Amino acid sequence: IECERLNIPYGVYLYSYAENNEMAVSEGSHLLRLLKHCNNVQLGVYLDCEENRQKHVVNDVIKQVRRIIEIANYKFGIYANYNWFKNYIKPQESDLIWLAQWEVLQPSLDCDIWQYTDCTVINNKIFDGNKLMSNRISLKKGNKEEKKEEKKEDRVKYHTIEWGDTLSEIAIKYNTTVDRLVELNNIKNRDLIYEGDKLRVK
């Protein structure tokens, strides 16, 4: 809330407990709910998978959450310690990497954010210390007035249906629900939409 009020860029983080695809989809949907009122998420949306019981499914879990986050047009990232990146996690080239590796002079793999310590002291309080390591993340402050204008223009919005589109994927992309799309467009059969048609999403 304070980052929004002060117009400071930030990222979003979720610790994952998912052990199968269904749980992963639930976590991805939860992330979208958290992001609903976020306007300045420039550092990315990160999933942290480090539970021992996830070791054999971690890349399937990441795949499901990545799909949901990217459909909604956010930058997807993975947070983990060096051991997990080295032995279990297989990132895609597009994934932002937030590496936790302490007590070393330089990170042991290419990353976008390096968490280099867990004991940075600010105003007598202890925090994790992080450094931005790549130019794939922008920290440019947004223009609140421009955002207000964009929101005014964006009150009614349409999506042109492409081959392979489904209402559920369109709903995720525009941070809405299938029921809302059905209501806005007076859809009789939610399993039947046509390529080239314009679908109101807002």
PELIN-V350425 format. One record per pair of residues at least 24 apart in sequence whose ideal C-beta (glycine too) atoms are under 7 Angstrom apart, sorted by the first residue. I is the first residue (numbers start at 1). J is the second residue. D is the distance in whole Angstrom. If there is no record, write none. Layout:
# PELIN-V350425
I/J/D + I/J/D
This chain:
# PELIN-V350425
3/40/7 + 4/39/6 + 4/40/6 + 7/40/7 + 7/141/5 + 7/142/6 + 7/144/6 + 9/40/5 + 9/42/4 + 9/43/6 + 9/139/5 + 9/141/7 + 10/40/6 + 10/41/7 + 10/43/6 + 11/41/6 + 11/43/3 + 11/44/5 + 11/45/7 + 11/46/6 + 12/38/7 + 12/41/6 + 12/45/5 + 12/46/7 + 13/46/5 + 13/48/6 + 13/79/6 + 14/47/6 + 14/48/7 + 15/48/5 + 16/47/5 + 16/48/6 + 16/49/5 + 16/61/6 + 17/51/6 + 18/61/5 + 19/53/6 + 19/54/6 + 19/57/6 + 20/57/7 + 21/60/6 + 21/64/5 + 24/61/4 + 24/64/4 + 24/65/5 + 25/64/5 + 25/68/7 + 27/65/6 + 28/64/6 + 28/65/4 + 28/68/3 + 28/69/6 + 29/68/7 + 31/69/6 + 32/68/7 + 32/72/6 + 32/172/7 + 32/175/6 + 35/74/7 + 36/175/6 + 39/147/6 + 40/142/5 + 41/74/6 + 42/137/7 + 42/138/5 + 42/139/6 + 43/137/6 + 44/75/4 + 44/76/7 + 44/77/4 + 44/96/4 + 44/137/7 + 45/69/5 + 45/74/5 + 45/75/7 + 45/76/6 + 45/77/7 + 46/77/4 + 46/78/7 + 46/79/4 + 46/98/5 + 47/78/6 + 47/79/7 + 48/79/4 + 48/80/7 + 49/80/6 + 50/80/6 + 50/81/7 + 50/84/6 + 55/88/5 + 58/88/5 + 58/89/6 + 59/89/7 + 59/90/5 + 68/172/6 + 71/169/6 + 71/172/5 + 71/173/5 + 72/172/6 + 72/173/6 + 72/175/6 + 73/173/7 + 77/112/7 + 82/108/6 + 85/109/6 + 96/136/7 + 96/137/7 + 107/133/7 + 112/136/6 + 112/137/6 + 154/202/7 + 155/202/7 + 156/202/6 + 157/201/5 + 157/202/4 + 158/198/5 + 158/199/6 + 158/200/6 + 158/201/7 + 159/199/5 + 159/201/5 + 160/196/7 + 160/198/6 + 161/193/5 + 161/194/6 + 161/195/6 + 161/196/6 + 161/197/5 + 161/199/6 + 162/195/6 + 163/195/5 + 165/193/7 + 167/193/6 + 170/199/7 + 170/201/7 + 174/201/4 + 174/202/7 + 176/201/6
